[in-house]
């Protein structure tokens, strides 16, 4: 039986007590799997089956910032509605006309003031929407959002992306672009996304070669194992390592980290698992 999208479902919170401090900011990255509803498709992978599961998890435990990948416009609308009325998002489809899969960044507008945002192609012509380079057969994008945290006054830049699954050259060149964008940013910096690259890979080495570190590695507490983040609707496992990552600047404080294996009706909301971290932001004093 499929749970209706608006139904109340008991979903546990990902992080157990203690309650977060005033400056703590919950951030998550999640490839929510593009909408597929073909009648011959496996039921667990159909969007009409998964949508209520995703909605239930987000309603139960919304992060202040959520970067999604593979989000079609109707899926982005469902995510925003599930997070709550105070949430907004930036980012649109990756195609030249602004349609198709996107990497939107959702945020709690009551907690965070949006101070700027942009979407760029991961290509040799980043200002040309839908442009292709380096062997990737479909456009790839990065969405940047800048915030001021109303609770602490801290400035924060977030980059969200989905690197190409087919071209190793594209993943590496795009990782260097992300590296450069992170180096240019001020304040706290977060880079997140489905990198299609595992531990020890060339793209991860490029991304983490400057001012960025793997948030999982520097977290004070990890409340789950480091599960493979491509779950494929299987039981959680540790085999090849994650391909979805959150990186932060070297000055950031990461209090907690977790991989999201929660299910609804006994099944996962996506073929990927979400990655969650809690940043500890210091109050800015004048």
C-alpha positions in Angstrom: 0.0 0.0 0.0 1.3 3.5 -0.9 1.1 6.2 1.7 -0.6 9.4 0.4 1.6 12.4 0.0 -0.1 14.4 2.7 -0.5 11.6 5.2 1.0 11.8 8.7 3.7 9.1 9.0 5.8 8.4 12.1 9.4 9.0 11.0 12.2 9.1 13.5 14.5 12.1 13.7 18.0 11.4 12.3 20.0 13.0 15.1 19.2 11.9 18.6 19.4 14.4 21.6 21.0 16.6 22.7 19.0 19.4 21.1 21.0 21.7 18.8 22.6 24.9 20.1 21.5 28.3 18.8 24.3 28.4 16.3 23.9 24.9 15.0 22.8 24.7 11.3 21.6 21.4 9.8 22.7 20.9 6.2 21.9 18.0 3.9 22.6 16.7 0.3 20.3 14.3 -1.4 20.0 12.9 -4.9 16.2 12.4 -4.9 16.1 10.4 -8.2 14.4 12.0 -11.2 10.7 11.2 -11.7 10.1 7.8 -13.4 6.6 6.3 -13.5 6.6 3.7 -16.3 4.2 0.8 -15.7 7.0 -1.7 -16.3 9.4 0.1 -13.9 10.2 -1.5 -10.5 7.5 -0.2 -8.1 10.0 1.0 -5.5 11.6 3.3 -8.1 8.4 4.9 -9.3 8.1 8.5 -8.3 4.4 8.2 -7.4 5.4 5.5 -4.9 8.5 7.3 -3.6 7.1 10.9 -3.4 5.1 10.2 -0.2 8.1 8.6 1.4 10.3 11.6 0.7 7.7 14.0 1.8 7.3 12.2 5.1 11.0 12.2 5.9 11.3 15.9 5.0 8.3 16.9 7.1 9.6 15.0 10.1 13.1 16.3 10.1 13.7 19.3 7.8 17.3 20.5 7.4 17.8 24.3 7.3 19.6 23.9 4.0 19.0 21.0 1.5 20.8 20.6 -1.8 19.0 18.1 -4.1 20.1 16.5 -7.3 18.0 15.2 -10.2 15.0 17.3 -9.2 12.5 17.9 -11.9 10.3 21.0 -11.5 7.3 19.1 -10.0 9.7 17.3 -7.6 11.2 20.5 -6.5 7.8 21.8 -5.7 7.0 18.8 -3.6 10.3 19.1 -1.7 9.6 22.8 -0.9 6.1 22.1 0.3 7.2 19.1 2.4 9.9 21.2 4.2 7.4 23.8 5.3 5.8 27.1 4.4 8.9 29.1 5.5 11.2 27.4 2.9 12.3 28.8 -0.4 14.7 27.5 -3.1 17.0 28.7 -5.9 18.1 26.9 -9.0 16.3 25.5 -12.1 16.6 22.9 -14.8 20.0 22.3 -16.4 18.8 22.6 -20.0 19.3 25.7 -22.2 15.6 26.6 -21.7 15.8 26.2 -17.9 13.9 22.9 -17.9 14.9 19.4 -17.0 16.8 18.0 -14.0 18.1 20.6 -11.6 20.2 21.0 -8.4 18.1 23.4 -6.4 19.1 24.6 -3.0 16.2 24.8 -0.5 16.5 26.9 2.7 14.7 28.0 5.7 14.0 31.7 5.0 13.1 32.4 8.6 16.6 31.3 9.7 18.6 32.4 6.6 18.7 35.6 4.6 19.5 34.9 0.9 22.1 37.5 -0.1 22.8 36.2 -3.6 22.5 33.2 -5.9 23.5 32.1 -9.4 23.5 29.0 -11.6 26.3 28.1 -13.9 27.1 25.4 -16.4 30.0 23.1 -15.5 31.6 23.6 -18.9 34.2 25.8 -20.7 31.5 28.3 -21.1 29.8 28.4 -17.7 27.7 31.4 -18.5 26.0 29.6 -21.4 23.0 27.6 -20.1 22.9 24.0 -21.4 26.5 24.1 -22.6 28.5 20.8 -22.8 32.2 20.2 -22.4 34.7 17.4 -21.6 32.6 14.5 -22.8 29.5 14.7 -20.7 26.5 13.9 -22.9 24.1 16.0 -20.8 24.5 19.5 -19.3 25.8 19.7 -15.7 25.4 22.7 -13.4 26.4 24.1 -10.1 24.0 26.3 -8.1 25.5 28.9 -5.7 23.6 30.5 -2.9 24.9 33.0 -0.4 23.3 33.5 3.0 23.5 35.5 6.2 22.5 33.4 9.2 20.0 35.4 11.2 20.9 33.6 14.5 24.6 34.3 14.4 25.3 36.8 11.7 27.6 34.4 10.0 28.0 34.6 6.2 27.7 31.3 4.3 28.2 30.2 0.7 26.7 26.9 -0.5 27.5 25.2 -3.8 25.3 22.3 -4.9 26.0 20.1 -8.0 25.7 16.7 -9.7 28.8 15.6 -11.6 28.7 13.5 -14.7 28.3 9.8 -14.4 29.7 8.9 -17.8 32.8 11.0 -18.3 35.8 10.8 -15.9 37.3 13.8 -17.6 34.2 15.8 -17.0 34.1 14.9 -13.3 37.7 16.0 -12.9 37.4 19.3 -14.7 34.1 20.1 -12.9 35.7 19.3 -9.6 38.5 21.8 -10.3 35.8 24.4 -11.1 34.1 23.7 -7.8 37.5 24.0 -6.1 38.1 27.4 -7.6 34.6 28.6 -6.8 35.1 27.6 -3.2 38.4 29.3 -3.0 36.8 32.6 -4.2 34.0 32.4 -1.6 34.1 34.3 1.8 32.7 33.2 5.2 31.8 29.6 5.8 31.8 27.5 2.6 29.8 24.3 1.9 30.2 22.3 -1.3 27.7 19.4 -1.7 26.3 17.0 -4.2 26.3 13.7 -6.0 29.9 13.6 -7.2 29.7 10.2 -8.8 33.2 9.7 -7.3 34.2 7.6 -4.4 36.9 7.9 -1.7 40.4 8.3 -3.1 39.2 9.3 -6.6 40.8 12.1 -8.7 37.7 14.4 -8.5 37.7 14.2 -4.7 41.4 14.8 -4.5 41.0 17.9 -6.7 38.0 19.2 -4.7 39.8 18.8 -1.4 43.2 20.0 -2.5 42.7 23.6 -1.2 40.6 25.1 1.5 37.9 22.3 1.6 37.8 19.2 3.8 35.4 16.3 3.9 32.8 17.2 6.5 32.5 13.5 7.6 36.2 13.3 8.4 36.2 16.4 10.6 32.9 15.8 12.4 33.1 15.6 16.2 30.4 12.9 16.2 29.2 10.4 13.5 25.9 8.9 14.4 25.8 6.3 11.7 28.3 4.2 9.8 29.7 5.6 6.6 27.3 3.7 4.4 27.5 3.6 0.6 25.3 6.5 -0.5 24.2 4.8 -3.7 21.8 2.5 -1.9 19.8 1.2 -4.9 16.9 0.3 -2.5 19.1 -2.4 -0.8 19.8 -2.8 2.9 22.5 -0.3 3.9 26.0 -1.5 3.2 29.6 -0.6 3.3 31.4 -1.7 0.1 32.6 1.0 -2.2 32.1 4.0 -0.1 30.0 7.1 -0.6 29.6 9.0 -3.9 27.6 11.8 -2.4 29.6 14.3 -0.3 29.5 17.4 1.8 32.7 19.4 2.0 33.3 22.4 4.2 36.0 25.1 4.6 38.9 24.2 6.9 37.8 26.7 9.5 34.3 25.2 9.9 33.1 23.4 13.0 31.2 20.2 12.1 29.4 18.9 15.2 27.6 15.8 13.8 27.4 13.8 10.6 25.1 11.0 9.5 24.0 9.0 6.4 20.2 8.8 6.1 18.9 5.3 5.9 15.4 6.0 7.0 12.5 4.2 5.3 8.8 4.7 5.0 6.5 1.7 4.4 9.7 -0.4 4.6 11.4 1.2 1.6 13.7 4.2 0.9 12.6 7.5 -0.7 15.4 7.4 -3.3 18.1 5.1 -4.8 20.6 7.4 -3.0 20.9 8.0 0.7 21.0 11.5 2.1 24.2 13.0 3.7 23.6 15.2 6.7 25.9 17.4 8.8 25.4 19.9 11.6 27.6 23.0 11.4 28.4 24.9 14.5 28.3 28.6 13.6 29.9 31.2 15.9 28.1 34.5 16.6 29.6 37.4 14.8 30.5 40.2 17.1 31.1 43.8 16.0 
